């Protein structure tokens, strides 16, 4: 089985001889990711965990353990906090991202293993695969796909799957 998912800076994702449209960071891709730079990090990343909004969609099929999101789920993006680039429970006193969003972008969140073993303060946090806006507008650094495409990918991913973001073409 082909376990490598390739993401090109042009907004194309390739897996198992198929091509999918996706979005990447509004400022492109980079080998030197910094917190808040609006860029998607270059490299190959394991899939760490998956969250979904059970109030909006059915539980996706996947080989991974999938956790239901709740309104008090967050992700710390404060480089000065000991929980930087980690899942946190809200309310949380340091800067964080709320994973329970009003829009549908985080109805599915695939947590990628970027800057997490261990996290280096300031090197970027909350790098996810999630749902794209209808116009596929750029992200803050994540990779975004349509709901049908992300569901199809999740169904085929296994524990050895890696998401590889290529450098600028």
N, C-alpha and C positions, 0 to 999 in steps of 0.2 A: 504494500500500500504506500502511496506517495503521501508522506507526512509533512511536506514542506509547502507552506502557503506563501506565495511570493506577492509582495505589494510594491508596485512601481509608483514613483512620485507623480506620474501623470494621472493617477486615479484609476488604475487598473489592478485588479487582484487576480492571480492565477492559481488554480488548484485542480489537480487531476484532469489536466488537458481542457479545462474550461476557464473562461474569462468572465470576470464580474466587474461591474462598475463600483467604485468606492470613492470616498473622500479621505484626504489626509490633511495635515496641518495647514493653516492659512498662510504660513510663511515657508512652506515646503518641508523638506526633510533635512536632517543634520546628523553628523557624527559627533557633534559637540552639544548635545541637548542641555538646555538650561531652563530652570523653572520659569514658566510664563512666557517663553519665547515664541509660542504658537507654531512650533515645529514638531514633526513626527521623528522620533529617533530612528536612525539607521541601525540595523542589526537583526539577529534572529532571537526570538523570544518564545519561551514556553507559555502554555496556557495554565494559569494558576487556579482560577475558579470562575464560576459563572453565576450571575444573579439574574433574576427576572421579576417582572411585576405581575403577580398572579391575579391582580384585580383587572388587568388589561389583556393579558395573553395566556394561553395554555402553557404548561410547562414544556419547554423545548426537549426534544429527544437528543440525548448526548451520552457519550461514555463517561462524562464528567459528573461529579456531584454538583447539582444545581440547587442554589439556595434562593428562597423567596425573599425579595426585598421588603423592607418595612419603612415607614416614614422616618424612623430614627437611625437610618443607615447613612454613614458618611465616609469620606476619604480625606485624610489629613494632607494638606499641601503647604504646610508651614515648615520651611527648611530648618527653623530653630526649635522645632518640637521633636521630642523623642519618638513620636509616632509618625514622623514624616514618611509619606508614601505608603501609609498603611490604612487599612479599614478601621474606622472608629464608630462609636455609638454617639448619637446626638441627643441632647445638646453637647457641643464640644467647644471649649474656650479658645483654642487656636484656630487659625485659618483652615478651612476645610471646604470640601465640595459636598453638597447634599445629593445623595444618589437617588432620592425619591423626587423626581422632577415633574413639573407641571406639563412640559411637552413630553413627547414619546421617545426621545433619544435614548433614554436609559431603560426602556422597557426590557431590553436584554443588555447585559454588560458582561463582556468577556475580559477578565483581568489578565493582562499580559505581564510576564515576568521581566519587566524593565526596571532597573535601578532598585531592586528589592532584596538583594542577597549579598551584603546588607545595603540598605539605602544610603546613598551619598547625598548629604544635604545640598540642595540647590541644583542637582543634576536632572530634575524633572520627576513629576509624580502623576499618578492617575492616567497612565497610558493604557487605554482600553480599546476593544472593538465594541462598537455600539451601533445603534440605528442611525441612518443618514436622514437628513432633512429631505423633503421632496425634491428640492433642486440640487441636492448633493453639494451644497455649499461647504467650504472648508471647515475643519474642526479646530480646536485649540491645541491639537497635537495627537489626537486619537485617529483610529481608522474606523470609518463608518460605512455601513452597507444597508441595502434595503432589508426589510423584515424577511421576505421570502428567501433572499440570498443568504442572509445570516443563519436562518433556520436550516437551510440545506447544508451549509458548511458545518454547523454544529453537529448535525446528524452523522457526518462522516469523520469528524475529528476524533483522534484517540489521544491517549496520554503521551504519546511520542510526537504529536503534532507540534510544529514550530511555525510561527508567523515571522517571515523574513522581509524586512523593509529594505529595499535596495537604495543605493545612493543615487543622486541626481543623474539623469540619463544624458 
